[in-house]
Amino acid sequence: QVRLVESGGGLVQAGGSLRLSCSASIPLTKIKDMAWYRQAPGKERELVAASLKSGEEINYTESVRGRVSISRDLAENTLILQMNNLKFEDTAVYYCASSRARNLYLYWGQGTQVTVSS
């Protein structure tokens, strides 16, 4: 089992930046697939970015491409989501997920709120 804890959310003006962190209870080198999802009020949870095959493959959803970067900080054992040029529509609860099985992530963090004011 993997315990994930997100941090770094908050209130930011449109055009600003936030850096989300997800700490894991086991070494990231032992986790093949990790991802960030988000869920806005009244909407389904959606994939934001994924770090697959131990970071060898990176994927982004189209709406954040060019503004968001996902990376693994092995020294801090943390999955990072750097978000720049934030937009109002980026407002959501952001979740960290790890360890895919049959295309479903097994472990989830509790989420961190990101609110972008226009």
Backbone atoms as SQL, in Angstrom:
CREATE TABLE atoms (id INTEGER PRIMARY KEY, chain TEXT, resi INTEGER, resn TEXT, atom TEXT, x REAL, y REAL, z REAL);
INSERT INTO atoms VALUES
  (1, 'A', 1, 'GLN', 'N', 0.844, -1.199, 0.000),
  (2, 'A', 1, 'GLN', 'CA', 0.000, 0.000, 0.000),
  (3, 'A', 1, 'GLN', 'C', 0.874, 1.242, 0.000),
  (4, 'A', 2, 'VAL', 'N', 0.404, 2.293, -0.685),
  (5, 'A', 2, 'VAL', 'CA', 1.142, 3.543, -0.797),
  (6, 'A', 2, 'VAL', 'C', 0.285, 4.665, -0.230),
  (7, 'A', 3, 'ARG', 'N', 0.870, 5.432, 0.672),
  (8, 'A', 3, 'ARG', 'CA', 0.165, 6.605, 1.199),
  (9, 'A', 3, 'ARG', 'C', 0.704, 7.848, 0.507),
  (10, 'A', 4, 'LEU', 'N', -0.227, 8.668, 0.021),
  (11, 'A', 4, 'LEU', 'CA', 0.151, 9.872, -0.716),
  (12, 'A', 4, 'LEU', 'C', -0.416, 11.102, -0.004),
  (13, 'A', 5, 'VAL', 'N', 0.381, 12.131, 0.111),
  (14, 'A', 5, 'VAL', 'CA', -0.067, 13.366, 0.771),
  (15, 'A', 5, 'VAL', 'C', 0.277, 14.552, -0.118),
  (16, 'A', 6, 'GLU', 'N', -0.760, 15.273, -0.561),
  (17, 'A', 6, 'GLU', 'CA', -0.552, 16.439, -1.412),
  (18, 'A', 6, 'GLU', 'C', -0.422, 17.703, -0.579),
  (19, 'A', 7, 'SER', 'N', 0.275, 18.686, -1.131),
  (20, 'A', 7, 'SER', 'CA', 0.376, 19.995, -0.509),
  (21, 'A', 7, 'SER', 'C', 0.668, 21.019, -1.598),
  (22, 'A', 8, 'GLY', 'N', 0.539, 22.298, -1.247),
  (23, 'A', 8, 'GLY', 'CA', 0.901, 23.350, -2.183),
  (24, 'A', 8, 'GLY', 'C', -0.256, 24.084, -2.828),
  (25, 'A', 9, 'GLY', 'N', -1.472, 23.618, -2.579),
  (26, 'A', 9, 'GLY', 'CA', -2.623, 24.311, -3.156),
  (27, 'A', 9, 'GLY', 'C', -2.842, 25.659, -2.487),
  (28, 'A', 10, 'GLY', 'N', -3.758, 26.445, -3.058),
  (29, 'A', 10, 'GLY', 'CA', -4.054, 27.738, -2.470),
  (30, 'A', 10, 'GLY', 'C', -4.818, 28.615, -3.431),
  (31, 'A', 11, 'LEU', 'N', -4.902, 29.886, -3.074),
  (32, 'A', 11, 'LEU', 'CA', -5.598, 30.885, -3.885),
  (33, 'A', 11, 'LEU', 'C', -4.566, 31.710, -4.648),
  (34, 'A', 12, 'VAL', 'N', -4.764, 31.838, -5.946),
  (35, 'A', 12, 'VAL', 'CA', -3.812, 32.580, -6.773),
  (36, 'A', 12, 'VAL', 'C', -4.594, 33.344, -7.837),
  (37, 'A', 13, 'GLN', 'N', -4.069, 34.457, -8.259),
  (38, 'A', 13, 'GLN', 'CA', -4.705, 35.229, -9.324),
  (39, 'A', 13, 'GLN', 'C', -4.411, 34.599, -10.676),
  (40, 'A', 14, 'ALA', 'N', -5.293, 34.835, -11.608),
  (41, 'A', 14, 'ALA', 'CA', -5.080, 34.345, -12.968),
  (42, 'A', 14, 'ALA', 'C', -3.738, 34.864, -13.483),
  (43, 'A', 15, 'GLY', 'N', -3.011, 33.984, -14.145),
  (44, 'A', 15, 'GLY', 'CA', -1.679, 34.326, -14.626),
  (45, 'A', 15, 'GLY', 'C', -0.573, 33.954, -13.664),
  (46, 'A', 16, 'GLY', 'N', -0.942, 33.598, -12.444),
  (47, 'A', 16, 'GLY', 'CA', 0.043, 33.236, -11.434),
  (48, 'A', 16, 'GLY', 'C', 0.484, 31.789, -11.535),
  (49, 'A', 17, 'SER', 'N', 1.296, 31.382, -10.557),
  (50, 'A', 17, 'SER', 'CA', 1.871, 30.033, -10.559),
  (51, 'A', 17, 'SER', 'C', 1.665, 29.357, -9.220),
  (52, 'A', 18, 'LEU', 'N', 1.615, 28.040, -9.252),
  (53, 'A', 18, 'LEU', 'CA', 1.582, 27.229, -8.039),
  (54, 'A', 18, 'LEU', 'C', 2.415, 25.979, -8.270),
  (55, 'A', 19, 'ARG', 'N', 2.973, 25.476, -7.200),
  (56, 'A', 19, 'ARG', 'CA', 3.756, 24.234, -7.253),
  (57, 'A', 19, 'ARG', 'C', 3.141, 23.251, -6.280),
  (58, 'A', 20, 'LEU', 'N', 2.553, 22.204, -6.816),
  (59, 'A', 20, 'LEU', 'CA', 1.944, 21.171, -5.985),
  (60, 'A', 20, 'LEU', 'C', 2.956, 20.055, -5.734),
  (61, 'A', 21, 'SER', 'N', 2.905, 19.521, -4.525),
  (62, 'A', 21, 'SER', 'CA', 3.791, 18.422, -4.162),
  (63, 'A', 21, 'SER', 'C', 2.984, 17.238, -3.674),
  (64, 'A', 22, 'CYS', 'N', 3.486, 16.046, -3.937),
  (65, 'A', 22, 'CYS', 'CA', 2.845, 14.813, -3.475),
  (66, 'A', 22, 'CYS', 'C', 3.942, 13.929, -2.895),
  (67, 'A', 23, 'SER', 'N', 3.913, 13.776, -1.581),
  (68, 'A', 23, 'SER', 'CA', 4.906, 12.908, -0.953),
  (69, 'A', 23, 'SER', 'C', 4.347, 11.500, -0.842),
  (70, 'A', 24, 'ALA', 'N', 5.223, 10.514, -1.041),
  (71, 'A', 24, 'ALA', 'CA', 4.806, 9.111, -1.025),
  (72, 'A', 24, 'ALA', 'C', 5.454, 8.379, 0.148),
  (73, 'A', 25, 'SER', 'N', 4.777, 7.320, 0.603),
  (74, 'A', 25, 'SER', 'CA', 5.265, 6.574, 1.769),
  (75, 'A', 25, 'SER', 'C', 6.308, 5.528, 1.406),
  (76, 'A', 26, 'ILE', 'N', 6.509, 5.311, 0.102),
  (77, 'A', 26, 'ILE', 'CA', 7.568, 4.407, -0.349),
  (78, 'A', 26, 'ILE', 'C', 8.418, 5.154, -1.374),
  (79, 'A', 27, 'PRO', 'N', 9.633, 4.730, -1.651),
  (80, 'A', 27, 'PRO', 'CA', 10.486, 5.422, -2.624),
  (81, 'A', 27, 'PRO', 'C', 9.817, 5.522, -3.997),
  (82, 'A', 28, 'LEU', 'N', 9.889, 6.689, -4.598),
  (83, 'A', 28, 'LEU', 'CA', 9.307, 6.870, -5.925),
  (84, 'A', 28, 'LEU', 'C', 9.943, 5.935, -6.944),
  (85, 'A', 29, 'THR', 'N', 11.161, 5.517, -6.718),
  (86, 'A', 29, 'THR', 'CA', 11.832, 4.602, -7.647),
  (87, 'A', 29, 'THR', 'C', 11.136, 3.244, -7.699),
  (88, 'A', 30, 'LYS', 'N', 10.269, 2.988, -6.708),
  (89, 'A', 30, 'LYS', 'CA', 9.522, 1.730, -6.692),
  (90, 'A', 30, 'LYS', 'C', 8.114, 1.897, -7.265),
  (91, 'A', 31, 'ILE', 'N', 7.773, 3.086, -7.701),
  (92, 'A', 31, 'ILE', 'CA', 6.446, 3.357, -8.259),
  (93, 'A', 31, 'ILE', 'C', 6.590, 3.639, -9.745),
  (94, 'A', 32, 'LYS', 'N', 6.032, 2.754, -10.541),
  (95, 'A', 32, 'LYS', 'CA', 6.206, 2.878, -11.988),
  (96, 'A', 32, 'LYS', 'C', 5.370, 4.027, -12.556),
  (97, 'A', 33, 'ASP', 'N', 4.109, 4.098, -12.180),
  (98, 'A', 33, 'ASP', 'CA', 3.198, 5.090, -12.751),
  (99, 'A', 33, 'ASP', 'C', 2.623, 5.993, -11.669),
  (100, 'A', 34, 'MET', 'N', 2.655, 7.308, -11.935),
  (101, 'A', 34, 'MET', 'CA', 2.062, 8.288, -11.034),
  (102, 'A', 34, 'MET', 'C', 1.373, 9.359, -11.870),
  (103, 'A', 35, 'ALA', 'N', 0.429, 10.055, -11.264),
  (104, 'A', 35, 'ALA', 'CA', -0.309, 11.051, -12.029),
  (105, 'A', 35, 'ALA', 'C', -0.937, 12.096, -11.114),
  (106, 'A', 36, 'TRP', 'N', -1.289, 13.201, -11.724),
  (107, 'A', 36, 'TRP', 'CA', -2.108, 14.232, -11.082),
  (108, 'A', 36, 'TRP', 'C', -3.453, 14.279, -11.798),
  (109, 'A', 37, 'TYR', 'N', -4.516, 14.254, -11.007),
  (110, 'A', 37, 'TYR', 'CA', -5.867, 14.427, -11.505),
  (111, 'A', 37, 'TYR', 'C', -6.451, 15.674, -10.853),
  (112, 'A', 38, 'ARG', 'N', -7.558, 16.134, -11.403),
  (113, 'A', 38, 'ARG', 'CA', -8.276, 17.242, -10.762),
  (114, 'A', 38, 'ARG', 'C', -9.780, 17.050, -10.947),
  (115, 'A', 39, 'GLN', 'N', -10.516, 17.645, -10.015),
  (116, 'A', 39, 'GLN', 'CA', -11.964, 17.591, -10.094),
  (117, 'A', 39, 'GLN', 'C', -12.530, 18.946, -9.720),
  (118, 'A', 40, 'ALA', 'N', -13.188, 19.571, -10.690),
  (119, 'A', 40, 'ALA', 'CA', -13.837, 20.853, -10.458),
  (120, 'A', 40, 'ALA', 'C', -15.274, 20.607, -9.993),
  (121, 'A', 41, 'PRO', 'N', -15.874, 21.569, -9.324),
  (122, 'A', 41, 'PRO', 'CA', -17.253, 21.401, -8.844),
  (123, 'A', 41, 'PRO', 'C', -18.210, 21.053, -9.977),
  (124, 'A', 42, 'GLY', 'N', -18.970, 19.997, -9.782),
  (125, 'A', 42, 'GLY', 'CA', -19.961, 19.595, -10.777),
  (126, 'A', 42, 'GLY', 'C', -19.394, 18.881, -11.983),
  (127, 'A', 43, 'LYS', 'N', -18.096, 18.593, -11.960),
  (128, 'A', 43, 'LYS', 'CA', -17.470, 17.935, -13.103),
  (129, 'A', 43, 'LYS', 'C', -16.823, 16.627, -12.678),
  (130, 'A', 44, 'GLU', 'N', -16.554, 15.781, -13.663),
  (131, 'A', 44, 'GLU', 'CA', -15.895, 14.519, -13.373),
  (132, 'A', 44, 'GLU', 'C', -14.399, 14.733, -13.153),
  (133, 'A', 45, 'ARG', 'N', -13.803, 13.808, -12.426),
  (134, 'A', 45, 'ARG', 'CA', -12.355, 13.875, -12.224),
  (135, 'A', 45, 'ARG', 'C', -11.660, 13.657, -13.568),
  (136, 'A', 46, 'GLU', 'N', -10.629, 14.462, -13.852),
  (137, 'A', 46, 'GLU', 'CA', -9.917, 14.340, -15.123),
  (138, 'A', 46, 'GLU', 'C', -8.414, 14.271, -14.894),
  (139, 'A', 47, 'LEU', 'N', -7.749, 13.572, -15.768),
  (140, 'A', 47, 'LEU', 'CA', -6.302, 13.474, -15.725),
  (141, 'A', 47, 'LEU', 'C', -5.687, 14.806, -16.144),
  (142, 'A', 48, 'VAL', 'N', -4.712, 15.273, -15.387),
  (143, 'A', 48, 'VAL', 'CA', -3.981, 16.503, -15.718),
  (144, 'A', 48, 'VAL', 'C', -2.638, 16.149, -16.347),
  (145, 'A', 49, 'ALA', 'N', -1.888, 15.295, -15.664),
  (146, 'A', 49, 'ALA', 'CA', -0.560, 14.929, -16.149),
  (147, 'A', 49, 'ALA', 'C', -0.172, 13.584, -15.551),
  (148, 'A', 50, 'ALA', 'N', 0.624, 12.830, -16.303),
  (149, 'A', 50, 'ALA', 'CA', 1.049, 11.512, -15.837),
  (150, 'A', 50, 'ALA', 'C', 2.539, 11.320, -16.048),
  (151, 'A', 51, 'SER', 'N', 3.155, 10.664, -15.084),
  (152, 'A', 51, 'SER', 'CA', 4.569, 10.298, -15.155),
  (153, 'A', 51, 'SER', 'C', 4.606, 8.772, -15.153),
  (154, 'A', 52, 'LEU', 'N', 4.795, 8.193, -16.328),
  (155, 'A', 52, 'LEU', 'CA', 4.666, 6.748, -16.493),
  (156, 'A', 52, 'LEU', 'C', 6.036, 6.093, -16.703),
  (157, 'A', 53, 'LYS', 'N', 6.060, 4.796, -16.493),
  (158, 'A', 53, 'LYS', 'CA', 7.295, 4.009, -16.714),
  (159, 'A', 53, 'LYS', 'C', 8.453, 4.650, -15.955),
  (160, 'A', 54, 'SER', 'N', 8.230, 4.934, -14.682),
  (161, 'A', 54, 'SER', 'CA', 9.237, 5.528, -13.794),
  (162, 'A', 54, 'SER', 'C', 9.743, 6.869, -14.298),
  (163, 'A', 55, 'GLY', 'N', 8.868, 7.599, -14.983),
  (164, 'A', 55, 'GLY', 'CA', 9.223, 8.929, -15.456),
  (165, 'A', 55, 'GLY', 'C', 9.720, 8.984, -16.881),
  (166, 'A', 56, 'GLU', 'N', 9.833, 7.848, -17.533),
  (167, 'A', 56, 'GLU', 'CA', 10.335, 7.834, -18.913),
  (168, 'A', 56, 'GLU', 'C', 9.299, 8.356, -19.903),
  (169, 'A', 57, 'GLU', 'N', 8.032, 8.251, -19.542),
  (170, 'A', 57, 'GLU', 'CA', 6.960, 8.722, -20.412),
  (171, 'A', 57, 'GLU', 'C', 6.124, 9.744, -19.651),
  (172, 'A', 58, 'ILE', 'N', 5.942, 10.905, -20.272),
  (173, 'A', 58, 'ILE', 'CA', 5.180, 11.998, -19.659),
  (174, 'A', 58, 'ILE', 'C', 4.002, 12.340, -20.561),
  (175, 'A', 59, 'ASN', 'N', 2.832, 12.486, -19.962),
  (176, 'A', 59, 'ASN', 'CA', 1.646, 12.855, -20.724),
  (177, 'A', 59, 'ASN', 'C', 0.936, 14.021, -20.053),
  (178, 'A', 60, 'TYR', 'N', 0.356, 14.894, -20.875),
  (179, 'A', 60, 'TYR', 'CA', -0.414, 16.032, -20.373),
  (180, 'A', 60, 'TYR', 'C', -1.754, 16.091, -21.087),
  (181, 'A', 61, 'THR', 'N', -2.778, 16.515, -20.367),
  (182, 'A', 61, 'THR', 'CA', -4.037, 16.767, -21.032),
  (183, 'A', 61, 'THR', 'C', -3.893, 18.061, -21.836),
  (184, 'A', 62, 'GLU', 'N', -4.613, 18.145, -22.941),
  (185, 'A', 62, 'GLU', 'CA', -4.407, 19.237, -23.878),
  (186, 'A', 62, 'GLU', 'C', -4.600, 20.615, -23.253),
  (187, 'A', 63, 'SER', 'N', -5.530, 20.741, -22.340),
  (188, 'A', 63, 'SER', 'CA', -5.861, 22.057, -21.779),
  (189, 'A', 63, 'SER', 'C', -4.745, 22.647, -20.912),
  (190, 'A', 64, 'VAL', 'N', -3.795, 21.825, -20.484),
  (191, 'A', 64, 'VAL', 'CA', -2.712, 22.342, -19.641),
  (192, 'A', 64, 'VAL', 'C', -1.349, 22.280, -20.322),
  (193, 'A', 65, 'ARG', 'N', -1.307, 21.695, -21.498),
  (194, 'A', 65, 'ARG', 'CA', -0.023, 21.519, -22.189),
  (195, 'A', 65, 'ARG', 'C', 0.652, 22.870, -22.415),
  (196, 'A', 66, 'GLY', 'N', 1.927, 22.943, -22.068),
  (197, 'A', 66, 'GLY', 'CA', 2.688, 24.178, -22.219),
  (198, 'A', 66, 'GLY', 'C', 2.653, 25.068, -20.984),
  (199, 'A', 67, 'ARG', 'N', 1.728, 24.784, -20.071),
  (200, 'A', 67, 'ARG', 'CA', 1.625, 25.586, -18.852),
  (201, 'A', 67, 'ARG', 'C', 1.973, 24.775, -17.600),
  (202, 'A', 68, 'VAL', 'N', 2.001, 23.471, -17.733),
  (203, 'A', 68, 'VAL', 'CA', 2.155, 22.589, -16.588),
  (204, 'A', 68, 'VAL', 'C', 3.308, 21.621, -16.821),
  (205, 'A', 69, 'SER', 'N', 4.019, 21.309, -15.749),
  (206, 'A', 69, 'SER', 'CA', 5.123, 20.354, -15.852),
  (207, 'A', 69, 'SER', 'C', 5.051, 19.379, -14.681),
  (208, 'A', 70, 'ILE', 'N', 5.133, 18.077, -14.982),
  (209, 'A', 70, 'ILE', 'CA', 5.145, 17.051, -13.943),
  (210, 'A', 70, 'ILE', 'C', 6.550, 16.473, -13.852),
  (211, 'A', 71, 'SER', 'N', 7.011, 16.266, -12.635),
  (212, 'A', 71, 'SER', 'CA', 8.356, 15.729, -12.466),
  (213, 'A', 71, 'SER', 'C', 8.459, 14.982, -11.142),
  (214, 'A', 72, 'ARG', 'N', 9.511, 14.171, -11.031),
  (215, 'A', 72, 'ARG', 'CA', 9.761, 13.427, -9.792),
  (216, 'A', 72, 'ARG', 'C', 11.022, 13.985, -9.142),
  (217, 'A', 73, 'ASP', 'N', 10.917, 14.411, -7.912),
  (218, 'A', 73, 'ASP', 'CA', 12.071, 14.848, -7.133),
  (219, 'A', 73, 'ASP', 'C', 12.473, 13.669, -6.265),
  (220, 'A', 74, 'LEU', 'N', 13.440, 12.914, -6.720),
  (221, 'A', 74, 'LEU', 'CA', 13.811, 11.688, -6.011),
  (222, 'A', 74, 'LEU', 'C', 14.466, 11.992, -4.669),
  (223, 'A', 75, 'ALA', 'N', 15.175, 13.108, -4.575),
  (224, 'A', 75, 'ALA', 'CA', 15.826, 13.474, -3.317),
  (225, 'A', 75, 'ALA', 'C', 14.786, 13.739, -2.230),
  (226, 'A', 76, 'GLU', 'N', 13.673, 14.369, -2.617),
  (227, 'A', 76, 'GLU', 'CA', 12.608, 14.658, -1.654),
  (228, 'A', 76, 'GLU', 'C', 11.519, 13.588, -1.675),
  (229, 'A', 77, 'ASN', 'N', 11.654, 12.607, -2.573),
  (230, 'A', 77, 'ASN', 'CA', 10.654, 11.555, -2.731),
  (231, 'A', 77, 'ASN', 'C', 9.268, 12.146, -2.951),
  (232, 'A', 78, 'THR', 'N', 9.203, 13.079, -3.889),
  (233, 'A', 78, 'THR', 'CA', 7.982, 13.856, -4.107),
  (234, 'A', 78, 'THR', 'C', 7.676, 13.970, -5.589),
  (235, 'A', 79, 'LEU', 'N', 6.398, 13.833, -5.917),
  (236, 'A', 79, 'LEU', 'CA', 5.932, 14.097, -7.268),
  (237, 'A', 79, 'LEU', 'C', 5.503, 15.560, -7.324),
  (238, 'A', 80, 'ILE', 'N', 6.014, 16.276, -8.311),
  (239, 'A', 80, 'ILE', 'CA', 5.784, 17.713, -8.414),
  (240, 'A', 80, 'ILE', 'C', 4.872, 18.027, -9.590),
  (241, 'A', 81, 'LEU', 'N', 3.987, 19.003, -9.409),
  (242, 'A', 81, 'LEU', 'CA', 3.215, 19.559, -10.524),
  (243, 'A', 81, 'LEU', 'C', 3.415, 21.069, -10.485),
  (244, 'A', 82, 'GLN', 'N', 4.224, 21.556, -11.412),
  (245, 'A', 82, 'GLN', 'CA', 4.466, 22.990, -11.525),
  (246, 'A', 82, 'GLN', 'C', 3.447, 23.559, -12.501),
  (247, 'A', 83, 'MET', 'N', 2.657, 24.516, -12.032),
  (248, 'A', 83, 'MET', 'CA', 1.605, 25.086, -12.865),
  (249, 'A', 83, 'MET', 'C', 1.854, 26.578, -13.038),
  (250, 'A', 84, 'ASN', 'N', 1.952, 27.014, -14.274),
  (251, 'A', 84, 'ASN', 'CA', 2.198, 28.420, -14.598),
  (252, 'A', 84, 'ASN', 'C', 1.045, 28.985, -15.423),
  (253, 'A', 85, 'ASN', 'N', 0.981, 30.310, -15.466),
  (254, 'A', 85, 'ASN', 'CA', -0.069, 30.982, -16.245),
  (255, 'A', 85, 'ASN', 'C', -1.449, 30.365, -15.949),
  (256, 'A', 86, 'LEU', 'N', -1.764, 30.280, -14.674),
  (257, 'A', 86, 'LEU', 'CA', -3.003, 29.635, -14.260),
  (258, 'A', 86, 'LEU', 'C', -4.224, 30.403, -14.749),
  (259, 'A', 87, 'LYS', 'N', -5.265, 29.642, -15.082),
  (260, 'A', 87, 'LYS', 'CA', -6.508, 30.209, -15.569),
  (261, 'A', 87, 'LYS', 'C', -7.644, 29.886, -14.596),
  (262, 'A', 88, 'PHE', 'N', -8.714, 30.654, -14.695),
  (263, 'A', 88, 'PHE', 'CA', -9.855, 30.440, -13.811),
  (264, 'A', 88, 'PHE', 'C', -10.338, 29.000, -13.895),
  (265, 'A', 89, 'GLU', 'N', -10.299, 28.438, -15.111),
  (266, 'A', 89, 'GLU', 'CA', -10.807, 27.083, -15.308),
  (267, 'A', 89, 'GLU', 'C', -9.890, 26.006, -14.737),
  (268, 'A', 90, 'ASP', 'N', -8.744, 26.389, -14.209),
  (269, 'A', 90, 'ASP', 'CA', -7.874, 25.434, -13.521),
  (270, 'A', 90, 'ASP', 'C', -8.326, 25.219, -12.069),
  (271, 'A', 91, 'THR', 'N', -9.298, 25.985, -11.627),
  (272, 'A', 91, 'THR', 'CA', -9.808, 25.840, -10.274),
  (273, 'A', 91, 'THR', 'C', -10.396, 24.452, -10.070),
  (274, 'A', 92, 'ALA', 'N', -9.884, 23.733, -9.068),
  (275, 'A', 92, 'ALA', 'CA', -10.320, 22.355, -8.817),
  (276, 'A', 92, 'ALA', 'C', -9.601, 21.825, -7.589),
  (277, 'A', 93, 'VAL', 'N', -10.033, 20.655, -7.141),
  (278, 'A', 93, 'VAL', 'CA', -9.247, 19.903, -6.163),
  (279, 'A', 93, 'VAL', 'C', -8.306, 19.002, -6.961),
  (280, 'A', 94, 'TYR', 'N', -7.037, 19.073, -6.632),
  (281, 'A', 94, 'TYR', 'CA', -6.020, 18.308, -7.349),
  (282, 'A', 94, 'TYR', 'C', -5.602, 17.102, -6.504),
  (283, 'A', 95, 'TYR', 'N', -5.588, 15.938, -7.158),
  (284, 'A', 95, 'TYR', 'CA', -5.277, 14.692, -6.485),
  (285, 'A', 95, 'TYR', 'C', -4.040, 14.038, -7.090),
  (286, 'A', 96, 'CYS', 'N', -3.242, 13.454, -6.244),
  (287, 'A', 96, 'CYS', 'CA', -2.104, 12.650, -6.655),
  (288, 'A', 96, 'CYS', 'C', -2.532, 11.179, -6.651),
  (289, 'A', 97, 'ALA', 'N', -2.072, 10.416, -7.641),
  (290, 'A', 97, 'ALA', 'CA', -2.428, 9.009, -7.729),
  (291, 'A', 97, 'ALA', 'C', -1.201, 8.194, -8.091),
  (292, 'A', 98, 'SER', 'N', -1.175, 6.933, -7.669),
  (293, 'A', 98, 'SER', 'CA', -0.028, 6.094, -8.005),
  (294, 'A', 98, 'SER', 'C', -0.447, 4.658, -8.231),
  (295, 'A', 99, 'SER', 'N', 0.454, 3.947, -8.930),
  (296, 'A', 99, 'SER', 'CA', 0.348, 2.502, -9.077),
  (297, 'A', 99, 'SER', 'C', -0.874, 2.056, -9.870),
  (298, 'A', 100, 'ARG', 'N', -0.726, 2.056, -11.179),
  (299, 'A', 100, 'ARG', 'CA', -1.821, 1.648, -12.047),
  (300, 'A', 100, 'ARG', 'C', -1.930, 0.129, -12.133),
  (301, 'A', 101, 'ALA', 'N', -3.183, -0.320, -12.212),
  (302, 'A', 101, 'ALA', 'CA', -3.470, -1.722, -12.489),
  (303, 'A', 101, 'ALA', 'C', -4.680, -1.733, -13.407),
  (304, 'A', 102, 'ARG', 'N', -4.514, -2.318, -14.592),
  (305, 'A', 102, 'ARG', 'CA', -5.604, -2.347, -15.573),
  (306, 'A', 102, 'ARG', 'C', -6.128, -0.942, -15.822),
  (307, 'A', 103, 'ASN', 'N', -5.205, 0.018, -15.981),
  (308, 'A', 103, 'ASN', 'CA', -5.524, 1.408, -16.309),
  (309, 'A', 103, 'ASN', 'C', -6.229, 2.181, -15.201),
  (310, 'A', 104, 'LEU', 'N', -6.307, 1.631, -14.024),
  (311, 'A', 104, 'LEU', 'CA', -6.883, 2.335, -12.877),
  (312, 'A', 104, 'LEU', 'C', -5.809, 2.534, -11.823),
  (313, 'A', 105, 'TYR', 'N', -5.790, 3.725, -11.232),
  (314, 'A', 105, 'TYR', 'CA', -4.820, 3.982, -10.168),
  (315, 'A', 105, 'TYR', 'C', -5.355, 3.438, -8.842),
  (316, 'A', 106, 'LEU', 'N', -4.456, 2.771, -8.107),
  (317, 'A', 106, 'LEU', 'CA', -4.866, 2.086, -6.886),
  (318, 'A', 106, 'LEU', 'C', -4.868, 2.997, -5.667),
  (319, 'A', 107, 'TYR', 'N', -3.960, 3.963, -5.636),
  (320, 'A', 107, 'TYR', 'CA', -3.788, 4.773, -4.434),
  (321, 'A', 107, 'TYR', 'C', -3.969, 6.244, -4.756),
  (322, 'A', 108, 'TRP', 'N', -4.646, 6.942, -3.842),
  (323, 'A', 108, 'TRP', 'CA', -4.971, 8.349, -4.044),
  (324, 'A', 108, 'TRP', 'C', -4.677, 9.139, -2.778),
  (325, 'A', 109, 'GLY', 'N', -4.277, 10.396, -2.985),
  (326, 'A', 109, 'GLY', 'CA', -4.138, 11.294, -1.862),
  (327, 'A', 109, 'GLY', 'C', -5.480, 11.913, -1.510),
  (328, 'A', 110, 'GLN', 'N', -5.470, 12.787, -0.508),
  (329, 'A', 110, 'GLN', 'CA', -6.706, 13.384, -0.034),
  (330, 'A', 110, 'GLN', 'C', -7.105, 14.612, -0.853),
  (331, 'A', 111, 'GLY', 'N', -6.195, 15.115, -1.661),
  (332, 'A', 111, 'GLY', 'CA', -6.483, 16.262, -2.515),
  (333, 'A', 111, 'GLY', 'C', -6.046, 17.580, -1.907),
  (334, 'A', 112, 'THR', 'N', -5.757, 18.526, -2.780),
  (335, 'A', 112, 'THR', 'CA', -5.414, 19.880, -2.352),
  (336, 'A', 112, 'THR', 'C', -6.153, 20.871, -3.256),
  (337, 'A', 113, 'GLN', 'N', -6.754, 21.883, -2.641),
  (338, 'A', 113, 'GLN', 'CA', -7.601, 22.821, -3.380),
  (339, 'A', 113, 'GLN', 'C', -6.748, 23.880, -4.078),
  (340, 'A', 114, 'VAL', 'N', -7.035, 24.076, -5.360),
  (341, 'A', 114, 'VAL', 'CA', -6.437, 25.166, -6.133),
  (342, 'A', 114, 'VAL', 'C', -7.566, 26.073, -6.589),
  (343, 'A', 115, 'THR', 'N', -7.476, 27.343, -6.226),
  (344, 'A', 115, 'THR', 'CA', -8.495, 28.315, -6.612),
  (345, 'A', 115, 'THR', 'C', -7.822, 29.461, -7.348),
  (346, 'A', 116, 'VAL', 'N', -8.278, 29.700, -8.564),
  (347, 'A', 116, 'VAL', 'CA', -7.719, 30.767, -9.386),
  (348, 'A', 116, 'VAL', 'C', -8.770, 31.862, -9.529),
  (349, 'A', 117, 'SER', 'N', -8.427, 33.044, -9.095),
  (350, 'A', 117, 'SER', 'CA', -9.360, 34.165, -9.191),
  (351, 'A', 117, 'SER', 'C', -9.124, 34.907, -10.505),
  (352, 'A', 118, 'SER', 'N', -10.216, 35.294, -11.117),
  (353, 'A', 118, 'SER', 'CA', -10.109, 35.972, -12.425),
  (354, 'A', 118, 'SER', 'C', -9.982, 37.479, -12.253);
